[in-house]
Amino acid sequence: MAKTELKTKVTEVTVADFIADIDDLLLREGALEIDEMMAGITGEKGKMWGATIVGYGHCYLKYASGRELDWMLTGFSPRKQNFTIYIMDGFTRYDELLGKLGKYKTGKSCLYIKRLSDIDTSVLRELMQESVAYMQGRGPQINQ
C-alpha cells in the first residue's frame, strides 16, 4: 500500500507566531510551556501541522492494515476547551504515570488537559519522554 496523502501537513507558519496569536493568556502561557517541554524532549523545534497542531520530530508509521504515513513524533494543540497532547503510541503502557498525572481525559492517542494547573507537569514531561523514546526505538510498525 502506498503512503497516505495527508490533509494535515507542515506549513510555513511559525510556532512563535501561532502561539502569540492565542488570545487567552492562560492558554498562551500553557502553550509556551508545552512548546518548551516538547522541544527539550525531542531536541527539535516545533512546526505547524495544519492551522492548529504543533508537531515535533518525525516518525514513519506503517499500520498493520498496510497504511503508511509520515507524521510527527509528538505534538499538541491548544484548543479553547483543552490542550490536546499527542501521545503517538497510545496509553496502554502508561497506567502508573497516568495515575499520578492529575485531571485529564484520553482518546486513542490524545491526552486532553483543561489547564496545566490541573496536572503535575513533571509527570507530563516523564510521560512524553517515555512515549518519544518508545516511538524512536520501535521501528516503523504500529498496531492500530
Contacts in CASP RR format, 6 or more apart in sequence:
PFRMAT RR
TARGET T0000
AUTHOR 0000-0000-0000
METHOD contacts of the structure
MODEL  1
MAKTELKTKVTEVTVADFIADIDDLLLREGALEIDEMMAGITGEKGKMWG
ATIVGYGHCYLKYASGRELDWMLTGFSPRKQNFTIYIMDGFTRYDELLGK
LGKYKTGKSCLYIKRLSDIDTSVLRELMQESVAYMQGRGPQINQ
1 65 0 8 1.000
1 66 0 8 1.000
1 67 0 8 1.000
1 68 0 8 1.000
2 68 0 8 1.000
3 68 0 8 1.000
3 69 0 8 1.000
3 70 0 8 1.000
4 67 0 8 1.000
4 68 0 8 1.000
4 69 0 8 1.000
6 69 0 8 1.000
6 70 0 8 1.000
6 71 0 8 1.000
8 49 0 8 1.000
8 50 0 8 1.000
8 53 0 8 1.000
9 49 0 8 1.000
9 50 0 8 1.000
10 47 0 8 1.000
10 48 0 8 1.000
10 49 0 8 1.000
10 50 0 8 1.000
11 47 0 8 1.000
11 48 0 8 1.000
11 49 0 8 1.000
11 50 0 8 1.000
11 51 0 8 1.000
12 48 0 8 1.000
13 48 0 8 1.000
13 51 0 8 1.000
14 48 0 8 1.000
15 35 0 8 1.000
15 45 0 8 1.000
15 46 0 8 1.000
15 47 0 8 1.000
15 48 0 8 1.000
15 54 0 8 1.000
18 48 0 8 1.000
18 52 0 8 1.000
18 54 0 8 1.000
19 28 0 8 1.000
19 31 0 8 1.000
19 32 0 8 1.000
19 35 0 8 1.000
19 54 0 8 1.000
19 78 0 8 1.000
20 28 0 8 1.000
22 28 0 8 1.000
22 31 0 8 1.000
22 78 0 8 1.000
24 80 0 8 1.000
26 115 0 8 1.000
27 78 0 8 1.000
27 80 0 8 1.000
27 83 0 8 1.000
28 78 0 8 1.000
30 78 0 8 1.000
30 83 0 8 1.000
30 116 0 8 1.000
31 54 0 8 1.000
31 76 0 8 1.000
31 78 0 8 1.000
31 83 0 8 1.000
33 116 0 8 1.000
33 121 0 8 1.000
34 54 0 8 1.000
34 76 0 8 1.000
34 78 0 8 1.000
34 83 0 8 1.000
34 85 0 8 1.000
34 116 0 8 1.000
35 46 0 8 1.000
35 54 0 8 1.000
35 76 0 8 1.000
37 121 0 8 1.000
37 124 0 8 1.000
37 125 0 8 1.000
37 128 0 8 1.000
38 46 0 8 1.000
38 54 0 8 1.000
38 55 0 8 1.000
38 56 0 8 1.000
38 74 0 8 1.000
38 75 0 8 1.000
38 76 0 8 1.000
38 128 0 8 1.000
39 45 0 8 1.000
39 46 0 8 1.000
39 56 0 8 1.000
41 56 0 8 1.000
41 74 0 8 1.000
41 125 0 8 1.000
41 128 0 8 1.000
41 129 0 8 1.000
41 132 0 8 1.000
42 56 0 8 1.000
42 57 0 8 1.000
42 73 0 8 1.000
42 74 0 8 1.000
42 132 0 8 1.000
43 56 0 8 1.000
44 56 0 8 1.000
44 57 0 8 1.000
45 56 0 8 1.000
46 54 0 8 1.000
46 55 0 8 1.000
46 56 0 8 1.000
46 57 0 8 1.000
47 54 0 8 1.000
47 55 0 8 1.000
47 56 0 8 1.000
47 72 0 8 1.000
48 54 0 8 1.000
48 55 0 8 1.000
49 55 0 8 1.000
49 72 0 8 1.000
52 77 0 8 1.000
52 78 0 8 1.000
52 79 0 8 1.000
53 72 0 8 1.000
53 75 0 8 1.000
53 76 0 8 1.000
53 77 0 8 1.000
53 86 0 8 1.000
54 75 0 8 1.000
54 76 0 8 1.000
54 77 0 8 1.000
55 72 0 8 1.000
55 73 0 8 1.000
55 74 0 8 1.000
55 75 0 8 1.000
55 76 0 8 1.000
55 86 0 8 1.000
56 72 0 8 1.000
56 73 0 8 1.000
56 74 0 8 1.000
56 75 0 8 1.000
57 72 0 8 1.000
57 73 0 8 1.000
57 74 0 8 1.000
58 70 0 8 1.000
58 71 0 8 1.000
58 72 0 8 1.000
58 73 0 8 1.000
59 70 0 8 1.000
59 71 0 8 1.000
59 72 0 8 1.000
59 73 0 8 1.000
59 88 0 8 1.000
59 135 0 8 1.000
59 136 0 8 1.000
59 140 0 8 1.000
60 68 0 8 1.000
60 69 0 8 1.000
60 70 0 8 1.000
60 71 0 8 1.000
60 140 0 8 1.000
61 67 0 8 1.000
61 68 0 8 1.000
61 69 0 8 1.000
61 70 0 8 1.000
61 71 0 8 1.000
61 88 0 8 1.000
61 140 0 8 1.000
61 142 0 8 1.000
62 68 0 8 1.000
62 140 0 8 1.000
62 141 0 8 1.000
62 142 0 8 1.000
63 142 0 8 1.000
63 143 0 8 1.000
63 144 0 8 1.000
64 141 0 8 1.000
64 142 0 8 1.000
64 143 0 8 1.000
64 144 0 8 1.000
68 140 0 8 1.000
71 88 0 8 1.000
72 86 0 8 1.000
72 88 0 8 1.000
73 88 0 8 1.000
73 132 0 8 1.000
73 135 0 8 1.000
73 136 0 8 1.000
74 85 0 8 1.000
74 86 0 8 1.000
74 87 0 8 1.000
74 88 0 8 1.000
74 128 0 8 1.000
74 131 0 8 1.000
74 132 0 8 1.000
74 135 0 8 1.000
75 85 0 8 1.000
75 86 0 8 1.000
76 83 0 8 1.000
76 84 0 8 1.000
76 85 0 8 1.000
76 86 0 8 1.000
77 83 0 8 1.000
77 84 0 8 1.000
77 86 0 8 1.000
81 114 0 8 1.000
82 105 0 8 1.000
82 112 0 8 1.000
82 113 0 8 1.000
82 114 0 8 1.000
83 112 0 8 1.000
83 113 0 8 1.000
83 114 0 8 1.000
83 116 0 8 1.000
84 110 0 8 1.000
84 111 0 8 1.000
84 112 0 8 1.000
85 110 0 8 1.000
85 111 0 8 1.000
85 112 0 8 1.000
85 113 0 8 1.000
85 124 0 8 1.000
85 128 0 8 1.000
86 109 0 8 1.000
86 110 0 8 1.000
86 111 0 8 1.000
87 94 0 8 1.000
87 109 0 8 1.000
87 110 0 8 1.000
87 111 0 8 1.000
87 127 0 8 1.000
87 128 0 8 1.000
87 131 0 8 1.000
88 109 0 8 1.000
88 131 0 8 1.000
88 135 0 8 1.000
88 142 0 8 1.000
89 109 0 8 1.000
89 131 0 8 1.000
89 134 0 8 1.000
89 135 0 8 1.000
89 138 0 8 1.000
89 142 0 8 1.000
90 108 0 8 1.000
90 109 0 8 1.000
90 131 0 8 1.000
91 98 0 8 1.000
91 106 0 8 1.000
91 107 0 8 1.000
91 109 0 8 1.000
91 111 0 8 1.000
93 130 0 8 1.000
93 134 0 8 1.000
94 127 0 8 1.000
94 130 0 8 1.000
94 131 0 8 1.000
97 123 0 8 1.000
97 126 0 8 1.000
97 127 0 8 1.000
97 130 0 8 1.000
98 104 0 8 1.000
98 106 0 8 1.000
98 127 0 8 1.000
100 120 0 8 1.000
100 123 0 8 1.000
101 119 0 8 1.000
101 120 0 8 1.000
101 123 0 8 1.000
101 124 0 8 1.000
101 127 0 8 1.000
102 118 0 8 1.000
102 119 0 8 1.000
102 120 0 8 1.000
102 123 0 8 1.000
103 113 0 8 1.000
103 114 0 8 1.000
103 118 0 8 1.000
103 119 0 8 1.000
104 111 0 8 1.000
104 112 0 8 1.000
104 113 0 8 1.000
104 118 0 8 1.000
104 119 0 8 1.000
105 111 0 8 1.000
105 112 0 8 1.000
106 112 0 8 1.000
108 144 0 8 1.000
111 127 0 8 1.000
113 119 0 8 1.000
113 124 0 8 1.000
END
